[in-house]
């Protein structure tokens, strides 16, 4: 009996021991992990390395953008940053037109790759039909659409073709001009800068030009300002300089009130100087220092008495446009024309060719010139 009781007591003690062991196991399973365990389980992947499930806390997911933007570790390289898209090089055709009577004038036509047309200045009234005929020929249109007509200043050999065309009923509908770009002085300014003997002609030219401008609605007339950029079918036209009536022009008249444009065609820049003289050259230099370079330059005031040689050196052209007829290329011994002023064309040409090493020269004494851009200027 006693022996059986002793066996029962021993069995009870064994059951109590097993239960106590079970309670101790539960406490170990729920205790806080040690600091070393935390670092191992939750550490961030090394910068620049891809996160994996083995290095993350259980139950968490890796943000795929974190590692993509992390700083690369030493020795690693990142994908190069994409370069900004460069503007495509857009070519075109430039026409330099000669006066039918052999006088000096400025008349240029630009045709874009998509057959849009830009006119610059245009010449005398007798040259208007030449412009109409050329526009019809290159567009194939009965009434050619002119995207822009751009003007330098109000001298007759620059604006009279336009004035005559739109002040006369027989030709005012010959061209469909979408926009006019210009910046002209006040009428009162003419008396300050022109010779008294030329006032009547200068006033008449000015008034006829303004009258023709006013045949267009204001929405088609744009008074340009320095720094403006006009983009037409990929061709960029920068307004480099506009008239400044606070400047005294020292006998150069409205020539020094020329708007100067720089046109980019086929990746090459053409600087149109109009009839700019010393004041224009000085103001251009002050505004841009040496940042008015160009591949091609239209020689100021037809290559005579315009910009000084030092400014052409800063322009550093590879080609020259000479709106200079035959009489301006007189024999070297003949230095005066019928007007009595000294011609500098021959001397300036010699300087451009032999001192600045400009190889390419396009002259209206040779007639109309057609140039496809980009030019081969090697």
LINNOR-V646469 format. One record per run of one state. SS is the DSSP state (H for helix, E for strand, C for the rest). FROM is the first residue (numbers start at 1). LEN is the number of residues. Records with the same first field share a line. If there is no record, write none. Layout:
SS = FROM-LEN ; FROM-LEN
This chain:
C = 1-1 ; 31-4 ; 43-10 ; 56-8 ; 70-22 ; 97-10 ; 113-4 ; 122-3 ; 140-5 ; 147-1 ; 151-5 ; 168-8 ; 178-2 ; 183-4 ; 194-2 ; 214-4 ; 224-5 ; 233-2 ; 242-11 ; 258-2 ; 266-2 ; 273-5 ; 289-7 ; 299-1 ; 304-5 ; 316-3 ; 323-3 ; 330-6 ; 337-5 ; 343-2 ; 356-4 ; 367-2 ; 374-5
H = 2-29 ; 35-8 ; 53-3 ; 64-6 ; 125-15 ; 156-12 ; 187-7 ; 196-18 ; 218-3 ; 253-5 ; 278-11 ; 300-4 ; 309-7 ; 326-4 ; 345-11 ; 364-3
E = 92-5 ; 107-6 ; 117-5 ; 145-2 ; 148-3 ; 176-2 ; 180-3 ; 221-3 ; 229-4 ; 235-7 ; 260-6 ; 268-5 ; 296-3 ; 319-4 ; 336-1 ; 342-1 ; 360-4 ; 369-5
